[in-house]
Amino acid sequence: MKERIQQKFQILFGEEGNLYASAGRINLIGEHTDYNGGYVFPGAIDCGIMAAIKVNGTAKVKAFALDKDEFVEFGLNEEDKPEQSWARYIFGVCREMIKRGGKVEGFNTVFAGDVPLGAGLSSSAALESTYAFALNEIFGNGIDKFELARIGQMTEHNYCGVKCGIMDQFASLFGKEGSLIRLNCKTMEYKYFPFHPDGYRLVLIDSCVKHELASSAYNKRRASCENAAAAIRKNHPEVEFLSDAKRVWLDEVRTEIPEEDFLRAEYVIGEVQRVLDVCDALERGDYETVGEMMYQTHFGMSRLYEVSCEELDFLNKLARKMDVTGSRVMGGGFGGCTINLVKDELYDSFVNEAVGQFTLKFGHAPKIYNVVISDGARKL
């Protein structure tokens, strides 16, 4: 990938650029908890986005997306927002950095990635984090990594229409080889947990379907959670986010909120506790409990939060039937991957069975990704 990027950069701009990279991410557990002020438990993975960048002495950004074979040029003022959705991620990072008093001038760039798109591995956060990290270093802005993560998050909010939490950008920037990160999304306190599941493998099965996540469906669930939190807050003023609420407090307002909001909140409150339970289990080396919590998360995302789909439920049921240790839908939902914790001796039979049965039922084969926990944003 390095060679391809530098070669294209040389053709377009007549020189080489500086290379930067950031990672996609998995999340072992803790889904839809980040924007509810709860815990998440992600790790950076060994695929991501790579970019060559060089300041060009103008007020324009000249960007080439190698995988799409598209070139875009745009200015750095608000009215210069490009039409191409991929270019808005780069533009948004520039604008958010400028809003914080950072310096950004025109630059040339070529980027490519090997994060599977639409698989819930957060290629967009990898793209934002690559450019946030790079521009911060190139222009000597001295912005800390937390704020770089917020720059990526606000890019999604203000330029891409998705009111996401901060987990994806955080994992892309703070990722560390061989470790998962427990992040409290309310306080931003975090802790690394070594993750070396001897005798097990993490494998993603990509359904290759993307039912419109639709930012609209995502934003609607967020609104449900905020509505439930507001109802609980009337009785318990200390509840800033849904993650602050106890399950019994949710029961107190059951008749005051729509049933849909109740179910969404029930899932989130349970999921916050599951993250803590998984961290405790990992410290004991108890992967069976880790796996059981993953199954519980899938149930909640499918029945309570309603972000699964037929294909993902099929893969999850098959995993349970084959005695796979843990399995659940990963990411925002509505398609994408299941993440599976599989004993080494079961791996081949599970993958073969999953590919065979899924293809038979849905008419196309799923993709298989083996996951290695790796480093986050860096200069190469």
Beta strands, then each sheet from edge to edge (+ up, - down):
strand 1: 18-27
strand 2: 39-40
strand 3: 42-55
strand 4: 60-65
strand 5: 70-75
strand 6: 107-113
strand 7: 179-184
strand 8: 190-194
strand 9: 200-210
strand 10: 326-330
strand 11: 335-343
strand 12: 367-370
strand 13: 378-379
sheet 1: 5+ 4- 6- 3+ 1- 13+
sheet 2: 2+ 7- 8+
sheet 3: 10+ 11- 9+ 12-
end
